[in-house]
Amino acid sequence: MDCADLAGRGYPDCLRCVDYVDRFWLADWHALLATANVLTGGADEGELAKQVLVASPGEYPWTCVDAAMVVLLCPDCCHELATGPLGCAFCRVADERRWAWDHQAPKNAITPNEHALRVARATLRATNRHRTTVVLTWRLFLPFLLVGETIDAQAVRWVRAYLRAGRYTELAAADSYAQLAAVTLPVRTPIE
């Protein structure tokens, strides 16, 4: 399936977008598998994923931590780890552990762009765990993050305001981050 939108915008439902986004995570994961002499899809891959998830933050790349969560299913809700229903304690703990990496890993181990990519991917893999406005915000920004843009907090506020006004289609027409970030809210005219 090809969404025919900007690369990454259809993640994770569009196979082209999945290939484009996940290649960053899979490159590190496959390198780790090769180093550990583990085959993709085998029981050993699951054991390695468990090992990665219980390791100290920074011991493995953040991409491998996220990839390990994709390999493992939650023992409680049977969804991909950290993507299950909000009430699932195992998924909540796994998701919290993911973000501990950002705070406890060695300084400069993750760039602002990488952090934003990580948040976007995690949000879009677990849309059921986030508000619609948050999901749509990351869906809009992901194509630009993939080419190295760093998201400005002011742009995020403007985009979310536009989304709350139901104007996703207008925002999705932007072909560049500069266009998307330049969007300003229309002035409301008083009702007479």
BATORNU-674014 format. One line per field, with one value per residue: x, y, z of N, C-alpha, C, O in turn; residue number from 1; chain. Coordinates in Angstrom, 2 decimals. Atoms other than C-alpha are relative to their C-alpha. Last residue first. Example, Ala and Ser with C-alpha at 12.3 -4.5 7.8 and 13.67 -1.06 7.14 Angstrom:
<pts>
n_east <- c(-0.82, 0.89)
n_north <- c(-1.19, -1.19)
n_up <- c(-0.06, 0.00)
ca_east <- c(13.67, 12.30)
ca_north <- c(-1.06, -4.50)
ca_up <- c(7.14, 7.80)
c_east <- c(-0.77, 0.90)
c_north <- c(1.09, 1.20)
c_up <- c(0.73, 0.00)
o_east <- c(-0.26, 1.94)
o_north <- c(2.20, 1.18)
o_up <- c(0.90, 0.66)
zado <- c(2, 1)
romi <- c(A, A)
</pts>
This chain:
<pts>
n_east <- c(0.82, 1.35, 1.12, 0.79, 1.44, 0.59, 0.82, 1.43, 0.46, 1.45, 0.40, -0.34, 0.81, 1.40, 0.09, 0.14, -1.26, -1.01, -1.35, -0.37, -0.59, -1.37, -0.80, -0.22, -1.09, -0.59, 0.44, 1.01, 1.20, 0.63, 0.66, 1.16, 1.03, 0.57, 0.86, 1.19, 0.86, 0.68, 1.04, 1.14, 0.06, 1.31, 0.24, 0.51, -0.91, -1.05, -0.76, -0.99, -1.04, -0.79, -0.91, -1.42, -0.38, 0.19, -1.18, -1.18, -0.03, -0.27, -1.40, -0.80, 0.02, 1.09, -0.22, -0.51, 1.03, 0.94, 0.96, 0.15, 0.73, 1.38, 0.70, 0.17, 0.95, 1.34, 0.37, 0.30, 1.29, 1.02, 0.21, 0.72, 1.41, 0.14, 1.13, 0.19, -0.09, 0.30, -1.10, -1.09, -1.09, -0.44, -0.31, -1.22, -1.10, -0.32, -0.51, -1.42, -0.75, -0.06, -0.93, -1.36, -0.33, -0.27, -1.25, -1.15, -0.95, 0.08, -0.53, 0.96, 1.30, 1.03, 0.16, -0.33, -1.41, -0.34, -0.41, 1.03, 1.34, 0.50, 0.30, 1.41, 0.68, -0.20, 0.77, 1.41, 0.27, 0.15, 1.30, 1.01, 0.10, 0.69, 1.45, 0.56, 0.32, -0.82, -1.26, 0.14, -0.05, -1.34, -0.35, 0.97, -0.12, -1.29, 0.19, 0.89, -0.84, -0.85, 0.83, 0.27, -1.14, 0.18, -0.16, 1.18, 1.28, 0.79, 1.40, 0.18, 0.36, -1.05, -1.18, 0.24, -0.08, -1.42, -0.63, 0.45, -0.67, -1.44, -0.40, 0.02, -0.94, -1.37, -0.63, -0.20, -0.75, -1.37, -0.64, -0.35, -1.09, -1.24, -0.52, 0.94, -0.56, -0.55, 0.95, 1.30, 0.14, -0.59, -1.41, -0.20, -0.19, 0.94, -0.76, 0.85)
n_north <- c(-1.22, 0.21, 0.05, -1.21, 0.23, -0.86, -1.08, 0.16, -0.82, -0.11, -1.39, -0.83, 0.43, -0.35, -1.46, -0.42, -0.15, 0.89, -0.58, -0.48, 1.12, 0.21, -1.18, 0.03, 0.91, -0.43, 0.92, -0.70, -0.10, 1.32, 0.23, -0.90, 0.59, 1.16, -0.48, -0.66, 1.05, 0.64, -0.92, 0.08, -1.18, -0.63, -0.03, -1.23, -0.70, -0.64, 1.03, 0.53, -1.02, -0.08, 1.13, -0.33, -1.12, 0.46, 0.79, -0.87, -0.73, 0.95, 0.38, -1.16, -0.12, -0.83, -1.45, -0.49, 0.20, -1.13, 0.22, 1.44, 0.55, -0.48, 0.65, 1.42, 0.15, -0.31, 1.08, 1.19, -0.28, 0.09, 1.43, 0.58, -0.44, -1.40, -0.15, 1.31, -0.11, -1.31, -0.97, 0.41, 0.64, -0.78, -1.38, 0.01, -0.10, -1.43, -0.56, 0.42, -0.84, -1.33, 0.08, 0.09, -1.30, -0.95, 0.39, -0.39, 1.11, 0.68, -0.86, -0.95, 0.52, -0.52, -1.46, -0.60, -0.37, -0.98, 0.65, -0.34, -0.20, 1.25, -0.21, -0.26, 0.65, 1.46, 0.50, -0.06, 1.13, 1.19, -0.06, 0.09, 1.42, 0.66, -0.19, -1.19, 0.27, 1.19, -0.38, -0.97, -1.39, -0.60, -0.05, -0.77, -1.43, -0.45, -0.09, -1.15, -1.19, -0.04, -0.39, -1.43, -0.76, -0.14, 1.19, 0.83, -0.70, -0.10, 0.38, 1.22, 1.04, 0.03, 0.57, 1.43, 0.66, 0.01, 1.08, 1.29, 0.26, 0.05, 1.35, 0.90, -0.55, 0.34, 1.03, -0.39, -1.24, 0.23, 0.85, -0.86, -0.86, 0.80, 0.06, 0.73, 1.28, 0.97, 1.10, -0.52, 0.04, 1.19, -0.19, -1.26, -1.08, -1.08, -1.25, -1.17)
n_up <- c(-0.19, 0.54, -0.96, 0.14, -0.12, -1.01, 0.54, -0.24, -1.12, -0.11, 0.27, -1.16, -1.13, 0.28, -0.01, -1.40, -0.70, 0.58, -0.06, 1.33, 0.73, -0.48, 0.36, 1.44, 0.36, 1.26, 1.05, 0.81, -0.85, -0.04, 1.28, 0.02, -0.87, 0.68, 1.09, -0.58, -0.56, 1.13, 0.45, -0.91, -0.87, -0.17, -1.43, -0.60, -0.89, 0.81, 0.69, -0.94, -0.10, 1.25, 0.25, -0.12, 0.87, 1.38, 0.36, -0.02, 1.27, 1.09, -0.13, 0.39, 1.46, 0.52, 0.12, -1.28, -1.02, 0.08, -1.09, -0.18, 1.14, 0.00, -1.13, 0.31, 1.12, -0.51, -0.93, 0.81, 0.64, -1.04, -0.29, 1.12, -0.03, 0.42, 0.91, 0.63, 1.47, 0.57, 0.02, 0.89, -0.74, -1.15, 0.41, 0.80, -0.97, -0.16, 1.26, 0.08, -0.93, 0.60, 1.13, -0.55, -0.61, 1.08, 0.64, -0.83, -0.10, -1.29, -1.07, -0.59, -0.40, 0.89, -0.15, -1.29, 0.03, 1.03, 1.26, 1.01, -0.54, -0.59, -1.41, -0.28, -1.12, 0.04, 1.14, -0.37, -0.89, 0.84, 0.66, -1.06, -0.35, 1.10, -0.19, 0.64, 1.40, 0.30, 0.63, 1.08, -0.46, -0.13, -1.42, -0.78, 0.32, -0.54, -1.47, -0.23, 0.12, -1.20, -1.13, 0.19, -0.53, -1.45, -0.83, -0.08, -0.09, 1.22, -0.20, 0.76, -0.96, -1.02, 0.64, 0.23, -1.32, -0.36, 0.76, -0.53, -1.28, 0.28, 0.42, -1.15, -0.98, 0.43, -0.83, -1.39, -0.06, 0.46, -1.01, -1.14, 0.45, 0.02, 1.36, 0.84, 0.41, -0.96, -0.17, -0.43, -1.44, -0.62, -0.32, -0.73, 0.98, -0.33, 0.11, 0.00)
ca_east <- c(-22.24, -19.98, -16.41, -13.82, -11.25, -7.81, -6.43, -3.71, -0.32, 1.35, 5.05, 6.11, 4.28, 5.77, 9.28, 8.81, 8.21, 5.48, 2.62, -0.71, -1.02, -1.59, -4.64, -6.04, -5.58, -7.80, -10.23, -9.86, -8.07, -5.67, -4.94, -4.19, -1.96, -0.06, 0.46, 1.73, 4.05, 5.43, 6.20, 8.06, 10.34, 10.89, 14.38, 14.58, 16.80, 15.14, 13.10, 11.98, 10.29, 8.27, 7.35, 5.93, 2.37, 1.92, 3.43, 0.81, -1.97, -1.18, -1.00, -4.32, -5.95, -4.97, -2.56, -2.53, -4.72, -2.28, 0.36, 2.74, 2.17, 3.13, 6.26, 7.36, 6.77, 8.46, 11.52, 11.74, 11.52, 14.32, 16.40, 15.93, 16.88, 20.02, 20.43, 23.56, 24.45, 24.96, 25.12, 21.75, 19.66, 17.11, 16.48, 16.70, 14.08, 11.74, 11.76, 11.36, 8.14, 6.84, 7.72, 6.03, 2.85, 2.79, 3.11, 0.44, -2.19, -4.90, -3.89, -4.51, -1.50, 1.33, 4.22, 5.10, 3.36, -0.05, -0.62, -2.50, -0.65, 2.61, 3.14, 4.56, 8.25, 9.98, 8.57, 9.81, 13.29, 13.27, 12.66, 15.57, 17.70, 17.01, 17.94, 21.42, 22.39, 24.12, 22.72, 19.96, 20.96, 19.95, 16.53, 15.12, 18.21, 18.27, 14.58, 15.24, 18.18, 15.89, 13.31, 15.98, 17.17, 13.70, 14.11, 12.67, 15.92, 18.95, 21.35, 25.16, 25.34, 27.20, 24.82, 21.76, 23.20, 23.83, 20.28, 18.90, 21.01, 19.92, 16.38, 15.85, 16.87, 15.17, 11.94, 10.86, 11.29, 10.24, 7.19, 6.33, 6.45, 4.34, 1.64, -0.22, 2.64, 3.29, 1.25, 3.12, 6.54, 7.38, 5.04, 1.73, 1.01, -0.31, 1.33, 0.00)
ca_north <- c(40.98, 38.03, 39.15, 38.21, 35.69, 36.37, 33.44, 31.51, 31.69, 29.06, 29.81, 26.55, 24.48, 26.41, 26.25, 22.54, 21.94, 20.79, 22.28, 20.82, 18.81, 22.08, 23.02, 19.49, 19.46, 22.48, 21.25, 24.28, 22.05, 21.23, 24.91, 25.40, 22.32, 23.69, 27.06, 25.50, 23.12, 26.00, 27.90, 24.88, 24.76, 21.34, 20.41, 19.44, 16.52, 15.01, 12.54, 15.34, 17.00, 13.92, 13.42, 16.92, 16.43, 12.97, 14.29, 17.02, 14.63, 12.27, 15.11, 16.57, 13.13, 12.73, 9.90, 6.26, 4.89, 6.36, 3.86, 3.40, 7.03, 8.30, 6.16, 7.27, 10.95, 10.83, 9.08, 11.46, 14.40, 12.90, 12.32, 15.96, 17.20, 15.02, 11.82, 10.61, 14.27, 13.55, 9.84, 8.15, 8.99, 11.51, 10.23, 6.59, 7.25, 7.89, 4.22, 3.10, 5.11, 3.36, -0.06, 0.80, 1.96, -1.11, -3.43, -1.53, -1.80, 0.77, 3.02, 0.19, -1.40, 0.32, 0.05, -3.55, -4.60, -5.75, -9.00, -7.19, -8.71, -10.24, -7.24, -8.47, -8.15, -7.43, -3.90, -3.03, -4.25, -1.80, 1.09, 0.11, -0.53, 2.98, 4.40, 2.91, 0.28, 0.82, 4.36, 3.59, 0.56, -2.77, -4.32, -3.48, -4.58, -7.99, -8.52, -7.73, -10.17, -12.89, -12.10, -12.25, -15.58, -17.02, -16.40, -13.66, -12.04, -14.26, -13.63, -13.53, -10.87, -8.48, -9.35, -8.76, -5.43, -4.37, -5.45, -3.28, -0.27, -0.38, -1.29, 1.91, 4.27, 2.07, 2.32, 5.62, 4.98, 1.34, 2.18, 5.05, 2.76, 0.17, 2.75, 2.12, 3.02, 5.78, 7.53, 10.85, 9.19, 10.12, 12.91, 11.49, 8.83, 6.51, 3.43, 0.00)
ca_up <- c(14.59, 15.13, 15.74, 13.16, 14.19, 12.84, 10.92, 12.70, 11.13, 9.00, 8.57, 10.25, 7.62, 4.72, 6.19, 6.95, 3.27, 0.90, 2.92, 1.74, 4.97, 6.84, 4.79, 5.08, 8.86, 9.41, 12.07, 14.39, 16.90, 14.07, 13.47, 17.16, 17.11, 14.11, 15.76, 19.00, 17.12, 15.05, 18.27, 19.66, 16.59, 15.03, 13.90, 10.25, 9.31, 6.24, 8.31, 10.60, 7.64, 6.73, 10.43, 11.03, 9.75, 11.28, 14.53, 14.73, 13.68, 16.55, 19.08, 17.90, 18.07, 21.72, 22.45, 23.63, 20.82, 18.31, 19.44, 16.48, 15.46, 18.90, 19.12, 15.64, 16.33, 19.75, 18.32, 15.39, 17.83, 19.93, 16.81, 15.76, 19.23, 19.10, 21.12, 22.91, 23.59, 27.31, 28.15, 28.65, 31.71, 30.40, 26.88, 28.07, 30.73, 27.81, 26.76, 30.38, 30.61, 27.48, 28.89, 32.21, 30.45, 28.21, 31.21, 33.15, 30.41, 31.17, 28.28, 25.83, 24.13, 22.27, 24.75, 23.69, 20.48, 21.62, 23.57, 26.40, 29.40, 28.16, 25.85, 22.58, 21.86, 18.55, 18.26, 21.75, 20.80, 17.88, 20.29, 22.52, 19.43, 18.11, 21.51, 21.05, 23.62, 26.98, 27.09, 29.56, 31.64, 30.14, 30.85, 27.42, 25.50, 27.22, 26.45, 22.77, 22.79, 24.11, 21.43, 18.73, 20.13, 19.57, 15.86, 13.69, 12.64, 13.27, 16.15, 15.87, 18.62, 16.32, 13.45, 15.63, 16.82, 13.20, 12.33, 15.14, 14.18, 10.52, 11.59, 13.55, 10.74, 8.12, 10.12, 8.60, 4.87, 4.95, 7.06, 4.71, 1.69, 3.55, 4.36, 7.63, 9.99, 8.86, 6.16, 6.46, 6.33, 2.76, 1.63, 0.42, -2.23, 0.55, -0.96, 0.00)
c_east <- c(-1.45, -0.80, -1.34, -1.19, -0.73, -1.49, -0.59, -0.77, -1.50, -0.34, -1.51, -0.46, 0.24, -0.88, -1.44, -0.15, -0.27, 1.35, 1.00, 1.41, 0.41, 0.69, 1.46, 0.85, 0.33, 1.22, 0.61, -0.45, -1.14, -1.25, -0.74, -0.78, -1.25, -1.11, -0.71, -0.96, -1.27, -0.94, -0.79, -1.14, -1.26, 0.06, -1.25, -0.14, -0.48, 0.86, 1.11, 0.91, 1.10, 1.16, 0.77, 0.95, 1.51, 0.42, -0.12, 1.23, 1.20, 0.12, 0.40, 1.49, 0.88, 0.14, -1.24, 0.16, 0.41, -1.09, -1.00, -1.05, -0.13, -0.80, -1.46, -0.77, -0.28, -1.04, -1.41, -0.50, -0.42, -1.39, -1.07, -0.30, -0.82, -1.45, -0.15, -1.16, -0.13, 0.28, -0.41, 1.10, 1.17, 1.23, 0.59, 0.42, 1.33, 1.06, 0.48, 0.64, 1.49, 0.77, 0.16, 1.03, 1.44, 0.40, 0.39, 1.33, 1.26, 1.00, 0.01, 0.62, -0.91, -1.41, -1.06, -0.05, 0.29, 1.51, 0.17, 0.28, -1.04, -1.42, -0.55, -0.17, -1.48, -0.86, 0.07, -0.90, -1.47, -0.31, -0.26, -1.38, -1.02, -0.19, -0.80, -1.52, -0.54, -0.19, 0.88, 1.36, -0.15, -0.11, 1.37, 0.32, -0.91, 0.17, 1.26, -0.24, -0.82, 0.91, 0.80, -0.85, -0.21, 1.13, -0.22, 0.11, -1.13, -1.32, -0.76, -1.40, -0.18, -0.24, 1.14, 1.24, -0.23, 0.20, 1.50, 0.69, -0.37, 0.76, 1.49, 0.56, 0.12, 1.04, 1.42, 0.84, 0.32, 0.85, 1.44, 0.69, 0.47, 1.20, 1.34, 0.49, -0.89, -1.01, 0.45, -1.01, -1.39, -0.07, 0.51, 1.50, 0.12, 0.08, -0.98, 0.89)
c_north <- c(-0.35, 1.24, -0.20, -0.10, 1.34, -0.27, 0.80, 1.15, -0.18, 0.86, 0.21, 1.44, 0.90, -0.34, 0.46, 1.51, 0.40, 0.08, -1.02, 0.60, 0.40, -1.09, -0.20, 1.18, 0.06, -0.83, 0.29, -0.86, 0.71, 0.01, -1.34, -0.17, 0.88, -0.62, -1.17, 0.47, 0.62, -1.08, -0.60, 0.93, -0.08, 1.11, 0.84, -0.16, 1.30, 0.93, 0.57, -1.01, -0.41, 0.99, 0.09, -1.12, 0.25, 1.10, -0.55, -0.78, 0.94, 0.75, -0.93, -0.34, 1.16, 0.13, 0.72, 1.52, 0.56, -0.07, 1.16, -0.32, -1.52, -0.66, 0.41, -0.72, -1.47, -0.21, 0.21, -1.14, -1.18, 0.21, -0.19, -1.48, -0.57, 0.44, 1.49, 0.04, -1.34, -0.02, 1.29, 1.06, -0.44, -0.58, 0.81, 1.43, 0.05, 0.22, 1.43, 0.54, -0.33, 0.97, 1.38, -0.03, -0.01, 1.37, 0.97, -0.35, 0.46, -1.14, -0.69, 0.78, 1.06, -0.42, 0.59, 1.53, 0.76, 0.14, 0.97, -0.59, 0.19, 0.12, -1.30, 0.18, 0.38, -0.70, -1.52, -0.51, -0.02, -1.23, -1.24, -0.01, -0.22, -1.48, -0.68, 0.08, 1.28, -0.42, -1.17, 0.43, 0.94, 1.44, 0.63, 0.06, 0.82, 1.51, 0.55, 0.20, 1.26, 1.23, 0.10, 0.53, 1.50, 0.81, 0.29, -1.24, -1.01, 0.74, 0.22, -0.60, -1.37, -1.13, -0.13, -0.67, -1.51, -0.68, -0.07, -1.16, -1.37, -0.32, -0.11, -1.37, -0.93, 0.53, -0.35, -1.03, 0.41, 1.24, -0.26, -0.80, 0.88, 0.82, -0.73, -0.19, -0.80, -0.27, -1.06, -1.12, 0.39, 0.10, -1.22, 0.18, 1.37, 1.17, 1.15, 1.24)
c_up <- c(0.22, 0.30, -0.72, 0.94, -0.15, 0.03, 1.15, -0.63, 0.13, 1.21, 0.12, -0.17, 1.21, 1.20, -0.25, 0.08, 1.44, 0.71, -0.51, -0.03, -1.41, -0.80, 0.39, -0.47, -1.48, -0.42, -1.36, -1.18, -0.73, 0.86, 0.01, -1.29, 0.06, 0.85, -0.68, -1.08, 0.57, 0.50, -1.17, -0.41, 0.87, 1.04, 0.22, 1.51, 0.60, 0.84, -0.89, -0.69, 0.99, 0.08, -1.32, -0.42, 0.00, -0.99, -1.42, -0.44, -0.08, -1.33, -1.14, 0.05, -0.47, -1.51, -0.53, 0.02, 1.36, 1.06, 0.04, 1.07, 0.06, -1.11, 0.03, 1.11, -0.28, -1.10, 0.53, 0.88, -0.89, -0.61, 1.06, 0.24, -1.15, 0.12, -0.32, -0.99, -0.71, -1.51, -0.72, 0.02, -0.86, 0.70, 1.15, -0.35, -0.74, 1.08, 0.22, -1.27, -0.05, 0.89, -0.65, -1.13, 0.53, 0.56, -1.11, -0.65, 0.74, 0.17, 1.36, 1.14, 0.61, 0.41, -0.93, -0.07, 1.29, -0.05, -1.17, -1.37, -1.10, 0.54, 0.58, 1.50, 0.08, 1.04, -0.05, -1.11, 0.41, 0.86, -0.86, -0.64, 1.11, 0.30, -1.10, 0.22, -0.62, -1.46, -0.35, -0.53, -1.19, 0.51, 0.25, 1.49, 0.91, -0.22, 0.67, 1.50, 0.26, -0.02, 1.29, 1.15, -0.17, 0.61, 1.47, 0.87, 0.06, 0.27, -1.31, 0.20, -0.66, 1.00, 1.01, -0.58, -0.14, 1.36, 0.27, -0.72, 0.56, 1.29, -0.31, -0.38, 1.20, 0.98, -0.41, 0.75, 1.44, 0.18, -0.39, 1.10, 1.15, -0.45, 0.00, -1.44, -0.94, 1.11, 1.00, 0.26, 0.48, 1.52, 0.76, 0.20, 0.67, -0.96, 0.19, 0.00)
o_east <- c(-2.27, -0.84, -1.54, -1.83, -0.32, -2.15, -0.85, -0.34, -2.20, 0.19, -1.99, -0.62, -0.71, -1.74, -1.92, -0.90, -1.35, 2.26, 1.01, 1.97, 1.17, 1.88, 2.37, 1.72, 1.51, 2.21, -0.04, -1.25, -2.31, -2.26, -1.87, -2.01, -2.36, -2.18, -1.92, -2.17, -2.37, -2.05, -2.01, -2.30, -2.34, 0.60, -1.35, -0.39, 0.27, 1.62, 2.06, 2.11, 2.27, 2.20, 1.97, 2.08, 2.08, 1.05, 0.89, 1.98, 1.76, 1.06, 1.46, 2.25, 1.60, 1.25, -2.08, 0.64, -0.43, -1.63, -1.12, -1.51, -1.01, -1.92, -2.33, -1.68, -1.44, -2.10, -2.21, -1.45, -1.60, -2.33, -1.89, -1.40, -1.98, -2.34, -0.16, -1.30, 0.28, 1.26, -1.20, 0.88, 2.23, 1.97, 1.41, 1.59, 2.27, 1.69, 1.57, 1.81, 2.33, 1.56, 1.27, 2.06, 2.18, 1.28, 1.55, 2.28, 2.00, 1.07, 0.88, 1.56, -0.57, -2.39, -1.14, 0.51, -0.49, 2.22, 0.24, -0.58, -2.03, -2.07, -1.46, 0.54, -1.86, -1.35, -0.89, -1.98, -2.06, -1.10, -1.37, -2.23, -1.71, -1.20, -1.92, -2.19, -1.07, 0.75, 1.84, 2.26, 0.35, -1.17, 1.78, -0.11, -0.52, 0.62, 1.18, -0.21, -0.35, 1.12, 0.59, -0.61, 0.28, 0.93, -0.38, -0.89, -1.15, -1.92, -0.57, -1.56, -0.46, 0.70, 1.84, 1.61, 0.48, 1.15, 2.09, 1.15, 0.47, 1.64, 2.08, 1.35, 1.22, 2.09, 2.12, 1.83, 1.44, 2.00, 2.34, 1.64, 1.67, 2.30, 2.26, 0.09, -0.66, -1.61, -0.16, -1.86, -1.79, 0.44, -0.21, 2.29, -0.16, -0.81, -1.97, 1.86)
o_north <- c(0.55, 1.74, 0.28, -1.15, 2.35, -0.31, 0.27, 2.30, -0.45, 0.65, 1.34, 2.16, 1.29, 0.45, 1.38, 2.01, 0.89, -0.68, -2.17, 0.80, -0.33, -0.96, 0.11, 1.01, 0.10, -0.30, 0.06, -0.42, 0.50, -0.61, -1.44, -0.21, 0.36, -0.95, -1.12, 0.30, 0.10, -1.24, -0.48, 0.58, -0.40, 0.93, 1.96, -1.25, 1.96, 1.73, -0.14, -1.07, -0.07, 0.77, -0.15, -0.84, 0.52, 0.82, -0.69, -0.33, 1.13, 0.52, -0.77, 0.09, 1.02, 0.10, 0.13, 2.07, 0.71, 0.95, 1.85, -1.46, -2.09, -1.12, -0.43, -1.50, -1.87, -0.80, -0.73, -1.85, -1.55, -0.53, -1.09, -1.95, -0.94, -0.41, 2.33, -0.85, -1.46, -0.60, 1.27, 2.18, -0.79, 0.16, 1.70, 1.78, 0.71, 1.27, 1.80, 0.92, 0.56, 1.78, 1.78, 0.63, 0.95, 2.03, 1.36, 0.43, 1.31, -1.72, -0.41, 0.32, 2.25, -0.02, 1.81, 2.14, 1.61, -0.31, 0.52, -0.53, -0.54, -0.90, -1.89, -0.42, 1.52, -1.81, -2.18, -1.04, -1.09, -2.08, -1.77, -0.83, -1.24, -2.07, -1.12, -0.95, 2.13, -0.87, -1.02, 0.79, 0.65, 2.06, 0.81, 1.00, 1.88, 2.22, 1.38, 1.33, 2.20, 1.88, 1.01, 1.63, 2.28, 1.53, 1.44, -1.91, -1.97, 0.61, 1.23, -1.79, -2.35, -1.79, -1.14, -1.77, -2.30, -1.44, -1.15, -2.10, -2.08, -1.17, -1.17, -1.96, -1.15, -0.08, -1.03, -0.67, 0.85, 1.16, -0.16, -0.31, 1.06, 0.63, -0.34, -1.14, -1.99, 0.68, -2.12, -0.98, -0.01, 1.04, -1.81, -0.64, 2.39, 2.03, 1.27, 1.32)
o_up <- c(0.40, 1.43, -1.83, 1.04, 0.42, -1.00, 2.23, -0.55, -0.84, 2.30, 0.03, 0.82, 1.89, 1.59, 0.40, 0.92, 1.78, 0.40, -0.06, -1.11, -2.06, -1.10, -0.38, -1.32, -1.85, -0.93, -2.38, -2.01, -0.42, 0.51, -0.47, -1.27, 0.10, 0.33, -0.94, -0.96, 0.36, -0.02, -1.22, -0.25, 0.36, 2.13, -0.28, 2.01, 1.31, 0.30, -1.22, -0.40, 0.82, -0.53, -1.32, -0.82, -1.05, -2.01, -2.10, -1.31, -1.16, -2.08, -1.74, -0.82, -1.46, -2.04, -1.21, 1.01, 2.25, 1.47, 1.06, 1.18, -0.60, -0.89, 0.29, 0.83, -0.40, -0.86, 0.59, 0.53, -0.91, -0.31, 0.96, -0.04, -0.96, 0.25, 0.58, -1.84, -1.87, -1.97, -1.66, 0.49, -0.34, 1.35, 0.93, -0.23, -0.29, 1.11, -0.20, -1.26, 0.02, 0.39, -1.00, -1.04, 0.31, 0.03, -1.23, -0.56, 0.25, 1.25, 2.18, 1.79, 0.62, -0.23, -1.06, -0.98, 1.71, 0.85, -2.32, -2.25, -1.15, 0.81, -0.01, 2.30, -0.19, 0.80, -0.44, -0.85, 0.56, 0.45, -0.86, -0.29, 1.14, -0.08, -0.87, 0.34, 0.10, -2.11, -1.12, 0.23, -2.28, 0.41, 1.39, 2.16, 1.39, 0.67, 1.57, 1.98, 0.91, 1.00, 2.09, 1.65, 0.64, 1.59, 1.87, 1.11, -0.71, 1.33, -1.99, 0.45, 0.02, 1.44, 1.04, -0.16, 0.49, 1.55, 0.27, -0.08, 1.11, 1.30, -0.12, 0.35, 1.70, 1.14, 0.35, 1.38, 1.72, 0.61, 0.45, 1.72, 1.35, 0.07, 0.72, -2.11, -1.14, 1.60, 1.08, 1.13, 1.57, 2.12, 1.56, -0.27, 0.04, -0.96, -0.53, 0.76)
zado <- c(192, 191, 190, 189, 188, 187, 186, 185, 184, 183, 182, 181, 180, 179, 178, 177, 176, 175, 174, 173, 172, 171, 170, 169, 168, 167, 166, 165, 164, 163, 162, 161, 160, 159, 158, 157, 156, 155, 154, 153, 152, 151, 150, 149, 148, 147, 146, 145, 144, 143, 142, 141, 140, 139, 138, 137, 136, 135, 134, 133, 132, 131, 130, 129, 128, 127, 126, 125, 124, 123, 122, 121, 120, 119, 118, 117, 116, 115, 114, 113, 112, 111, 110, 109, 108, 107, 106, 105, 104, 103, 102, 101, 100, 99, 98, 97, 96, 95, 94, 93, 92, 91, 90, 89, 88, 87, 86, 85, 84, 83, 82, 81, 80, 79, 78, 77, 76, 75, 74, 73, 72, 71, 70, 69, 68, 67, 66, 65, 64, 63, 62, 61, 60, 59, 58, 57, 56, 55, 54, 53, 52, 51, 50, 49, 48, 47, 46, 45, 44, 43, 42, 41, 40, 39, 38, 37, 36, 35, 34, 33, 32, 31, 30, 29, 28, 27, 26, 25, 24, 23, 22, 21, 20, 19, 18, 17, 16, 15, 14, 13, 12, 11, 10, 9, 8, 7, 6, 5, 4, 3, 2, 1)
romi <- c(A, A, A, A, A, A, A, A, A, A, A, A, A, A, A, A, A, A, A, A, A, A, A, A, A, A, A, A, A, A, A, A, A, A, A, A, A, A, A, A, A, A, A, A, A, A, A, A, A, A, A, A, A, A, A, A, A, A, A, A, A, A, A, A, A, A, A, A, A, A, A, A, A, A, A, A, A, A, A, A, A, A, A, A, A, A, A, A, A, A, A, A, A, A, A, A, A, A, A, A, A, A, A, A, A, A, A, A, A, A, A, A, A, A, A, A, A, A, A, A, A, A, A, A, A, A, A, A, A, A, A, A, A, A, A, A, A, A, A, A, A, A, A, A, A, A, A, A, A, A, A, A, A, A, A, A, A, A, A, A, A, A, A, A, A, A, A, A, A, A, A, A, A, A, A, A, A, A, A, A, A, A, A, A, A, A, A, A, A, A, A, A)
</pts>
